[in-house]
Amino acid sequence: MLEELKKQVCNANLELCKHQLVIYSWGNVSGIERASNRVAIKPSGISYDELSPDDIVIVDLLTGDVVEGSLKPSSDTPTHLELYRNFQQLGGICHTHSTYATMWAQACRDLPCFGTTHADHFYGSIPVTQRMSESEIKDDYELNTGKVIVRTFADTDPMQMPAVLVANHGPFTWGASASSAVENAVVLEQVAQMAAGTILINPHQSGIDSMLLDKHYLRKHGKNAYYGQK
């Protein structure tokens, strides 16, 4: 099972390059096997050109200890683990510094839902976290990054909003698997670019009507969804 998970996580990481969401060694994708509390994640600082399933590191969900692999896990591993521990539905997590999503994160602004392209995938505006305090940055920075994300979702279903913008930092996305986390990162970057263009054309543009938001999101993700094939 872990060998298959390592392959899936490796392929998901390589998808980031395919969709031009990362450069050099930036970014990381992880996946989890809940039955054994094992998390597979990209190693720290390894170029995507060199990445293979054998390089993927396995860590313990609860302790963060490396249980398989000779390389150091991503420096963002504590963030991933904190999200897995708090959001039981998650099967994969992705972090990038993709251009447009990161622009919104650096601006410390929620990403508004202006139209149906966004509404098909995310149920409303994509939230930005609070800025981290001096103490949160100095001590256990990566763990506290996870905690500030968890606080942001105190009243939000993370599967209806599988993305967040960490203030001054960048986006995290997630899903039921590593591949779906990457898919959400791809869509996030697309709608972030479209929103930036919308504001450029009309700085006073308001968000999508709630009825239209519900229609487009729920026809794909609601209990009576009818989009796609049965």
C-alpha positions in Angstrom: 0.0 0.0 0.0 2.8 2.5 0.9 4.6 1.7 -2.4 1.5 2.6 -4.3 1.0 5.8 -2.3 4.6 6.8 -3.0 4.0 6.4 -6.7 0.8 8.4 -6.5 2.5 11.2 -4.6 5.5 11.3 -6.9 3.2 11.5 -10.0 1.1 14.3 -8.3 4.3 16.3 -7.6 5.4 15.9 -11.2 1.9 17.2 -12.3 2.9 20.5 -10.7 5.6 20.9 -13.3 3.3 19.8 -16.1 0.9 22.6 -15.3 3.7 25.1 -14.6 2.7 25.7 -11.0 6.3 25.3 -9.7 9.9 26.1 -10.6 13.1 24.4 -9.4 12.3 22.6 -6.2 9.5 24.8 -5.0 6.3 23.3 -3.8 5.3 19.9 -2.5 2.5 17.4 -2.5 1.7 14.7 0.1 -0.8 11.9 0.5 -2.0 9.9 3.5 -2.8 6.3 4.3 -5.2 6.7 7.2 -5.2 3.0 8.2 -1.6 3.2 9.2 -1.3 6.9 9.9 1.5 7.2 7.3 2.0 10.3 5.2 4.1 10.3 1.9 5.6 13.6 1.0 8.2 15.1 -1.4 11.7 15.4 0.0 13.1 18.8 0.8 15.0 20.7 -1.9 14.9 17.9 -4.5 14.4 19.1 -8.1 11.4 17.7 -9.9 13.7 16.7 -12.7 15.3 14.2 -10.3 12.2 13.0 -8.4 11.3 9.3 -8.4 8.9 7.2 -6.2 12.0 5.9 -4.3 12.7 9.5 -3.2 9.3 10.0 -1.5 9.6 10.1 2.3 7.2 8.3 4.6 6.5 10.0 8.0 4.3 9.2 10.9 1.2 11.3 11.1 1.2 11.7 14.9 4.9 12.2 15.6 6.3 13.5 12.3 9.2 10.9 12.5 10.6 9.6 9.3 9.7 5.9 9.1 10.9 5.2 5.5 13.3 7.0 3.2 16.9 8.3 3.4 16.1 11.9 2.5 14.7 14.7 4.6 11.0 15.3 4.1 9.7 18.7 2.9 10.2 21.6 5.3 6.5 22.1 5.1 5.8 18.6 6.5 4.5 19.9 9.9 1.9 22.0 8.0 0.7 19.0 6.1 0.5 16.9 9.3 -1.5 19.5 11.2 -4.0 19.7 8.4 -4.4 15.9 8.2 -4.8 15.7 11.9 -7.6 18.3 11.9 -9.4 17.6 8.6 -10.1 13.9 8.5 -11.6 14.0 5.0 -8.3 15.0 3.5 -6.4 12.4 1.4 -3.9 14.7 -0.2 -2.4 18.2 0.2 -0.6 20.4 -2.2 1.5 23.6 -1.6 2.8 25.8 -4.4 4.0 29.4 -5.0 2.0 29.7 -8.2 2.1 33.2 -9.5 -1.5 34.5 -9.4 -2.6 32.6 -6.3 0.5 33.9 -4.5 -0.2 37.4 -5.6 -3.5 37.3 -3.7 -1.8 35.7 -0.7 0.8 38.4 -0.7 -1.9 41.1 -0.9 -3.6 39.4 2.1 -6.9 39.4 0.3 -9.6 36.8 0.0 -10.0 35.6 -3.6 -13.5 36.7 -4.6 -15.9 34.5 -6.5 -16.8 36.7 -9.5 -18.3 34.1 -11.8 -19.4 30.6 -12.6 -15.9 29.2 -13.5 -14.9 29.8 -9.9 -18.3 28.6 -8.6 -18.0 25.3 -10.4 -15.1 24.4 -8.1 -15.0 26.5 -5.0 -18.1 27.4 -2.9 -17.5 31.1 -2.5 -14.5 33.3 -1.9 -11.2 31.5 -1.2 -10.1 32.8 2.3 -6.8 34.3 3.3 -5.5 33.6 6.7 -4.6 36.1 9.4 -1.0 37.3 9.3 1.1 35.2 11.7 2.4 36.7 14.9 6.0 37.2 15.7 6.0 34.3 18.2 4.3 32.0 15.6 7.0 32.8 13.1 9.9 32.4 15.5 8.9 29.1 17.0 7.5 26.1 15.1 6.8 28.2 12.1 5.6 25.4 9.8 3.4 23.9 12.5 1.9 27.3 13.2 1.2 27.7 9.5 -1.0 24.7 9.7 -2.7 26.0 12.9 -3.5 29.4 11.3 -5.1 27.5 8.4 -7.1 25.4 10.8 -8.3 28.5 12.6 -9.4 30.0 9.3 -11.7 27.0 8.7 -13.3 27.0 12.1 -16.7 27.6 10.5 -16.0 26.3 6.9 -16.2 22.8 5.4 -12.7 22.2 4.0 -14.1 19.9 1.3 -16.4 22.6 0.0 -13.5 25.1 0.1 -10.4 22.9 -0.7 -8.1 25.9 -0.8 -6.6 28.6 1.3 -4.2 31.5 0.9 -1.7 31.9 3.7 -1.1 35.6 4.2 2.2 36.9 2.8 3.1 33.3 1.8 1.1 31.3 -0.8 -1.7 28.8 -1.5 -2.4 25.4 0.0 -5.0 23.1 -1.6 -6.2 19.6 -0.7 -8.6 16.9 -1.7 -9.6 13.2 -1.4 -6.2 12.2 -2.9 -2.9 13.7 -3.9 -4.0 14.0 -7.5 -7.2 15.9 -6.5 -5.2 18.3 -4.4 -3.1 19.1 -7.4 -6.3 19.5 -9.6 -7.5 22.0 -7.0 -4.2 23.9 -7.2 -4.5 24.1 -11.0 -8.0 25.4 -10.9 -7.1 27.8 -8.1 -4.3 29.4 -10.2 -6.7 29.7 -13.1 -9.5 31.5 -11.1 -6.9 33.7 -9.3 -5.6 34.9 -12.7 -9.2 35.5 -13.9 -10.1 37.4 -10.8 -7.0 39.7 -11.1 -8.1 40.4 -14.7 -11.7 41.1 -13.7 -10.6 43.7 -11.2 -8.3 45.2 -13.8 -11.2 45.6 -16.2 -13.7 46.7 -13.5 -12.2 47.6 -10.1 -15.7 47.9 -8.6 -17.0 44.5 -9.8 -19.1 42.7 -7.1 -19.1 39.0 -6.4 -21.4 36.4 -8.0 -25.1 36.3 -7.1 -25.7 33.7 -4.3 -28.3 31.9 -6.4 -25.9 31.5 -9.3 -23.2 30.4 -7.0 -25.4 27.7 -5.5 -26.6 26.6 -8.9 -23.1 26.1 -10.3 -21.5 24.6 -7.2 -24.3 22.3 -6.3 -25.0 20.9 -9.8 -21.5 19.4 -9.6 -21.0 18.8 -5.9 -24.4 18.8 -4.2 -26.5 15.7 -3.2 -28.6 16.1 -6.3 -25.6 16.8 -8.6 -26.3 16.1 -12.3 -23.1 17.3 -14.0 -21.0 14.6 -15.7 -21.7 10.9 -16.3 -23.3 8.6 -13.8 
